[in-house]
């Protein structure tokens, strides 16, 4: 069955293709008047014949692709959940997503910016920068690429993120008030704000934090085994661990379970991201809720507003994280 075109609908409705285009694109053209009777007839024919617009033809005509590019480093529980929510909110606004996986390849990152400069998408949401973001921000300004990030704030670039420092602070606070004295941060990179917040809070109680951190260990399943191994090799096992994300925390729990280490009796463990993975660990993982759903919705609304030339009142939105207590941490508080 051949796909019906605007010309076919025009012929059946007894009008010009221009009139059909105006009706189907819901435009009000001051030079061409379309009566409600004709408008209704055109829409009925389009529905009956199951007309679907040619995306590429529409893009040529309007200069819009109704597509938003998403840069993601790797697919793992957090980024998959983020992507799922970005897709859901984009579809509600009649936009599609184009996913760009950059892995650990800096040249791929640059290549994506070059592609987008040629108009493959209307805007770009960045969840991770591999290299110095300033280089690509200059590039984006040069080619007028519309950008929103789901990263820590960079200059005056529009972003939607969560307060990483508070995430660390509330994790340390909970572990300390439930009696943990030998604290450890695990996975992730050295300059992480979530770890800075954790370590600074612990210092208030004269607690030195073991830092099992390596810039080459980012926070994926395979990294978790190396992190767990390094924790197990410490002279004294920590009794409170804050993992960079749920993935690292989940692997640590699994490795500790294999060795008969009791969680939370011997070790309390907190993850970060509050993904569905929390329900698949034994015991269920206590984690930091980083407002992934809310940030996805705000990011989509923000990038579409920018695409449409609307003024953004709040360019940088930072949401407050919350601790979600499950069974991987002790619940009984002690007197400090």
N, C-alpha and C positions, 0 to 999 in steps of 0.2 A: 504493500500500500504506500503510495507516494505521500510525502509530507505536504500538507496544505500550506499555501503561502498567503501573504497579504493580498497579492493580486487575485488569487482564487476567491478570497472572502469578498473583495471589492466587486468582483464579477457577479457573485451570488446575491450581494446586497444591492447591486445597482448603483454603486458609488465609486468614487476614485480611490486608488490606493492611498493617496495622501490623507483622505478622510478616515480610512480604516486605521492608518498609523496613528492619527491623532486620538482616536477612540481607544485603541488597544494600549497606548502608552499613557492614557489618562491625562492628556494635555488639553488645555483650553487655548485654542488658537484664535486670536482676535480677527485674523483675516479670513478664516474659513469657519463659518457657522455650521454646527452639526446639531440638528434637532434631536430631542430626546427619543423620538420614534426611531430615527435612523440609528442612533447610538445603541438603543436596545436591540434592534435587529442585527446589527453588526456583532454585538456581544453574544447573542443567541446562536448565530452561525458559527462563531469562533468556538463556543462551548460544544456545540453539536458535532462539529468537525474535528474536535480535539486539537485545536491549534496550539502550538507551542512556539514561542519566538526563537528566532535564530540568534543565539547569544553573540556570535561574532559580528553579524550584520548590525545588531543593535549597538555593539561597542563602537563600530565604525561610525555609526550615525550620531551617537550621543557623546563619544569620547570617554565613555565609562565601561568598565568590564563587570562591575558589581562583584568584584573579587577582592578579597583581602589576603595578602601574603602573611604567612606565619613562619618565623624562623625559630626552630627548635634544635637543640644540640643532639639529644638522644631521646628515644621513646622509653620511658620507664614509668612506674605507677603515677608519680606526680604529674609529669608532662602529658601523659595519656589522659588523665582526668581533666587537666587544664584544657587540652585540645578538644575533648568531648564537650566541655561547657562553652568554649569559644564557638564551636560549630553550631551548637544549639541556639545560642543567642544571635549568631550571624544569620542563620536561616530564617529566624523570626523577622529579621530586617530585610529579607530578600537578598542576602549576600551569600556568596560561596567562599570557601577558604582554599587557598593554595599552600600546601605544606612544603617547607624547605628544610630538610634535615642536613645540618652541617657537620655532624659528628665532631671530630677534632681537627678538621681541615680548614685552616685559615683561608686558603685560596678559594675554597667553596663559598665562604662567606662573601668575599669580594665579588665573585662571579654572580651571586644572587643579587647584589646591589646593582650590578651592571644590567642584568636582565630586567629588573624592576624599573630601571631608568627608561627602558623602551616601552613602558606602559602595559606590562603584562598583568599588573594589578592596580587598583585605585589607591591602595594604602598598604602599610606594613606594620605588623605587630611583632616586636622582637622580644623573645623570652631569655636570650642569652647572647653575650658578646664573647667571642673567642679572643680577639685581639683588642688593641686600644680602640675604644668606641669613638674617640674624637676623630680618627681618620675617616670613619664611615659617616659620621655626622656631617663632616665637611662635604663629603661626597653626596650625601642626601640633600644638603642645602643647594649644592651646585645643580643637581638634577630635579630639585623640588619634589623629592619623595616625601610623602606624608607618613609620619612615624608616631607610634605609641609604643612604649616599652613596658614589659612586665618584669622589670629589673630594678635594682636600687636606683635612685635618682641620678641623672647625668645632666649637668648644667641645667638649662631650662626646658629640656625635652619632656613632652608629656609622658607621664608614667603612672602606673597603678601597681603598688607593691604593698608589702606588709612590713611592720616595724620589726626587723630582724633582731635588733638589740633587746627589745622587750621580750621577744621569744626566748632569748638566752636567759634573761633575768628571771622570768617566771619559772623556767625549768630549774635553775639553780635554787631559787627560793623554795620550790616544792621539795626538792631532794633534801635540802638542808633541814627544813622543818619536819621532815619525816625521819630524821636521824642519820642521814648519810654524811659521812665525814671524809671518805676517800673518793674524791670526784674525778671524773674523766670526761673529756670531749673527744668524739671519735668520728673520723671521716671528714670530707670537705677540705676547704682551703684555709690557709693561715689567716688571711685578712677578713674572714667571714665575720660579719657584724653579730650574728647569733652567738658565735663562740666568744667574741669580745664581751658581749653583755653577760654571758654566763660567768666568765673568768673574773670580771670586775665585781660582780655581785658576790662571788665566793670569797674574794679578797676582804670584803667587809667583815667576814667571820674568820679571817686569818686561815683560810683553807687554800692550799696550793692545788691547782688542777693539773692532772696529767693530760698532756696534749698529744693525742694519737692522730696527728694531722700530717698530710703530705699533699702538696699541690698537684701531684700526679694522680692522686686518688680522689676522684670527684664525687662518688656517691652512687655507684651502680652495683649490681649484685656481685659481680666478680671482685669488686673492690672490698666488699663486705668481709670476704673470707680473709683477706690480708689484714684488715683492721682487727678482726676478731682474734687472729693469730697473735698480733702484736700486743693486744690487751692481755691475752692469756700468758704471754711471756713476761709480763711485769712481775717484779719481785713480790708485790702484794696486790691482790685483785681489788679493783675499785668496788665500792659498795653503791655507787651512784654514777650512771653513765648517761650523758646527753649525746645522742647520735645526730649527725648532720641531717639525715632524713630517715623516713620510715624504712626504706630499703636496707640501709646499713644496720639500723636497729633490728630489723627482722632477721638478718643473717647472724648478728651477734646472739640473739635469742636462740636461734637454731643450733649454733655451735656450742653455746653454754649448756643447752639441754642435752646434747650428745655426751657431754662430760659430767653430767649429774649436778651441775651448779644450779641451785634453787633460786628461781626468780618468782617473787621479789624478796624472799627471805634473806638471801645472801647478797643479791645485787638488784637494785632498782634500775630500770631502763626507760628512757623517754626518747621518742622519735620526733620528727618534725615533718609536717605536711598534712597529717591526719587523712591519709588515703585509705581506701578499702583494705589495703594490706594489713591494717591494724587488727582486723577481725580474723585474719588467717594465721596469726602467730599464737603460740601457746606458751604463756598466757597472752590474752589480748593486749595489744600495745597501747600504753599511754602516749599521747602525742600532742603536738602543737597544731591547733586549727589555724591555718594561714589564710582563710577566707578565699579559697580558690574560685568558688562559684561567683561570689560577689565581684571579685577582681576581673573575671572573664566578662561578666555583663558590662561592667564599667568600661573596660578596655574596648569592647565592641562599640558601645554607644559613643565613646570618645573619638575613636578613629573615624566613624561614620560622620560625626559632626565636623571633624576636620576636613574630610573629603568634600562635604557639602559647604565648606567655607564658613561654618558657624564659629563664633568666638567661644573659646574654652575658658570658663570662669576660673576653674581650679585645674591647673596644668599637672600638678603632682599630688596624687591622692595616696596616702599611706594609711592602711587599715591596721587596727590593733588586733594582734593574735590572742588566742585563748588556749588554756591548757584543758585537754579532754582526758580525764582520769579513767584509766581502765585497770587491768590486773597485773601489769608488768611493774608497777610501783607500789611501795608500801602505802598504807592509808593512815596509819596511826601517827599522829603528830607527837613530837617531843617538846619539852620545855627547853628553849634556847637560853 
